[in-house]
Amino acid sequence: MTSFDRNDRPIGQCEMEIREQQRAEENRRNELLSRDDIERDYRGITRRWLELAALSGNGPPMIKISPRMVRYQRGIFEDWLSARTVRSTSEQMASSA
């Protein structure tokens, strides 16, 4: 006897859909972003700021592909952003990792 979910789909189908969604999220988090991608997708963070932050060591972790090319893993970049969420300008940020 086959069990069904609330939408009358076989339970096995629901599990497959959940696994597909998890794989899609993992692929999204592993996506490599250029500085231009970040400037486009995350308003307020410019390519120039990323360049300066990389020089000073205050920016998000990056992958150095070649001497003139870096990429940022989306998941790590978003985790880095989340760690900097504060309620007021006087609040200290979490220590950078």
C-alpha positions, 0 to 999 in steps of 0.5 A, spaced: 500 500 500 502 506 498 502 512 502 500 519 500 502 526 502 497 532 503 497 533 496 496 526 494 503 525 491 506 518 493 511 519 499 517 517 495 516 522 490 516 527 496 522 525 498 525 525 491 523 532 491 526 534 498 533 531 495 532 535 489 531 541 493 537 540 497 542 538 491 540 545 488 541 549 494 548 545 495 549 547 488 547 554 489 552 555 495 558 552 492 557 557 486 563 561 484 562 568 484 566 574 481 567 581 484 562 583 478 557 578 480 557 580 487 556 587 485 550 585 481 547 580 486 548 584 492 547 591 492 551 596 496 557 591 495 562 594 490 567 591 486 572 596 488 570 595 495 572 588 494 578 589 491 580 594 497 578 589 502 582 583 499 588 588 500 587 589 507 585 582 509 578 585 511 574 582 506 570 575 505 574 569 504 576 568 497 579 563 492 585 565 488 584 562 481 590 565 478 595 572 480 589 576 477 583 572 478 579 571 485 572 568 486 568 567 492 564 561 494 556 564 494 555 560 501 561 562 504 560 569 502 553 569 505 555 566 511 561 572 512 555 577 510 551 574 516 556 574 521 556 582 520 549 583 522 548 588 527 542 591 531 546 598 531 552 601 529 556 601 536 555 594 536 561 589 535 561 584 529 563 577 530 570 576 530 572 574 522 574 567 521 
